[in-house]
Amino acid sequence: MASLSRKPTMRRLFSRVSRFKRLPLGLEISLALLLKIVLLCLVWKFFFSAPQAKKMLVPMPHVEQHLLGRSHTASPTSRSKDSHDSAR
């Protein structure tokens, strides 16, 4: 008898879910995009909004040198070594 009393509530639940399946395509896409934007904002806020070490500062020239590569104004022997390293 307990299973008979569950059927109407399950049907009501499925009817509620099926109501959301009948949304227009544009609205479904808009809701999906909105949900994704909210999730991306939450991920950014929790993981990327603040540095881990607040006192850790790196000088800008050091960052530029690391990202842009070494300058090639050194001696010819160091140039061949640099080109050999870049081939790896």
Secondary structure, DSSP 4 states (H G I P E B T S, - for coil): -HHHHHHHHHHHHHHHHHHHHTS-HHHHHHHHHHHHHHHHHHHHHHHTSS-SSTT----HHHHHHHHH---S-S-HHHHHHHHHHHT-
